[in-house]
Amino acid sequence: MAKSELIAKLAEKYPQLAARDAELAVRTLLDAMTRTLVEGRRIEIRGFGSFALSTRPPRTGRNPKSGETVLVPEKRVPHFKPGKALRQRVDRSAAGEHDAIDKHIAEREHGAEGERGHGGQKPA
């Protein structure tokens, strides 16, 4: 899915949200995630997965054009680890269980909103 498709899906799901605002929301989210990774911090989105940095050690490589040996320096690369819920959903969807999974997720989303109310706090 391209960023433009994600923006279109967000605007479609929330018709009260202007396409410009959906684009701003997606851009803001991605910018925040990028800054967090650049700072060397981990991102965890419960039920979806986590993003972290992995360090690749320096190694000896070969220039394919000249055949010359070159030193490839150490580098940090982003790494995504899917969460349990995402892994299960992908696995079950491969088995053709789309409808039951979508219903379960919708129930959890609506149930979580009702339980927590405004501000994300649990009721006393």
C-alpha positions in Angstrom: 0.0 0.0 0.0 1.4 3.4 -1.0 1.1 6.5 1.3 -1.5 8.0 -1.1 -3.6 4.8 -0.7 -3.4 5.0 3.1 -4.5 8.7 2.9 -7.4 7.7 0.6 -8.5 4.9 2.9 -8.4 7.2 6.0 -10.5 9.8 4.2 -12.9 7.1 3.0 -13.4 5.6 6.5 -13.9 9.0 8.1 -15.9 11.1 5.7 -16.0 14.1 8.1 -12.2 14.3 7.6 -11.1 16.3 4.7 -8.5 14.7 2.3 -6.1 17.4 3.2 -6.5 16.6 6.9 -6.1 12.9 6.3 -2.8 13.6 4.4 -1.6 15.8 7.3 -2.4 13.1 9.8 -0.5 10.4 7.9 2.4 12.7 7.3 2.6 13.8 10.9 2.5 10.1 12.1 5.2 9.0 9.7 7.4 12.1 10.6 7.0 11.3 14.3 7.9 7.7 13.8 10.9 8.6 11.6 12.2 11.1 14.3 11.9 8.5 17.0 13.9 6.0 15.0 16.6 8.6 14.1 16.9 9.3 17.8 17.6 5.6 18.3 14.4 4.9 20.2 12.0 2.0 19.7 8.3 2.3 18.6 5.7 -0.1 19.9 2.2 -0.1 18.6 0.3 -2.7 20.6 -1.6 -5.2 18.5 0.3 -4.2 15.4 4.1 -4.5 16.0 7.3 -2.7 16.9 9.9 -0.8 15.0 13.5 -0.8 16.2 17.0 -0.3 14.9 19.4 -3.1 14.1 23.1 -2.5 13.7 24.8 -4.2 10.8 28.5 -4.7 11.5 31.2 -3.5 9.1 32.1 -6.0 6.5 34.3 -6.5 3.5 32.6 -6.2 0.2 33.6 -6.2 -3.5 33.0 -3.6 -6.1 31.2 -5.5 -8.8 32.5 -3.2 -11.6 36.2 -3.3 -10.7 36.4 -6.4 -8.5 38.2 -4.3 -5.9 37.8 -5.2 -2.2 36.1 -2.4 -0.3 35.2 -1.9 3.4 31.4 -1.5 3.9 31.0 0.5 7.2 28.7 -0.4 10.1 25.1 0.9 9.6 21.8 1.1 11.4 18.8 -0.2 9.7 15.1 -0.1 10.8 13.6 -3.4 11.6 9.8 -4.2 12.0 8.6 -7.0 14.2 4.9 -7.8 13.8 2.8 -8.2 17.0 0.9 -11.3 17.9 -2.5 -9.9 16.8 -1.1 -8.9 13.4 0.7 -12.3 12.9 -2.5 -14.2 13.8 -4.6 -12.0 11.5 -2.3 -12.5 8.5 -2.1 -16.2 9.2 -5.9 -16.6 9.5 -6.6 -14.5 6.5 -4.4 -16.9 4.5 -6.7 -19.6 5.7 -9.8 -17.6 4.5 -11.1 -16.5 7.9 -11.4 -12.7 7.0 -15.0 -12.1 8.2 -14.6 -13.6 11.7 -11.3 -11.6 12.2 -12.8 -8.3 11.0 -15.8 -8.8 13.3 -13.5 -9.5 16.3 -11.4 -6.4 15.6 -14.4 -4.2 15.2 -15.8 -5.5 18.5 -12.5 -4.8 20.3 -12.3 -1.3 18.8 -15.8 -0.3 19.8 -15.5 -2.1 23.2 -12.2 -0.3 24.0 -13.7 3.1 23.2 -16.7 2.5 25.4 -14.7 1.2 28.3 -12.1 4.0 28.3 -14.3 7.0 27.4 -12.7 10.4 27.0 -9.0 10.8 27.5 -8.1 7.1 27.4 -8.5 6.6 31.1 -10.1 3.5 32.5 -13.3 4.1 34.5 -12.9 4.2 38.3 
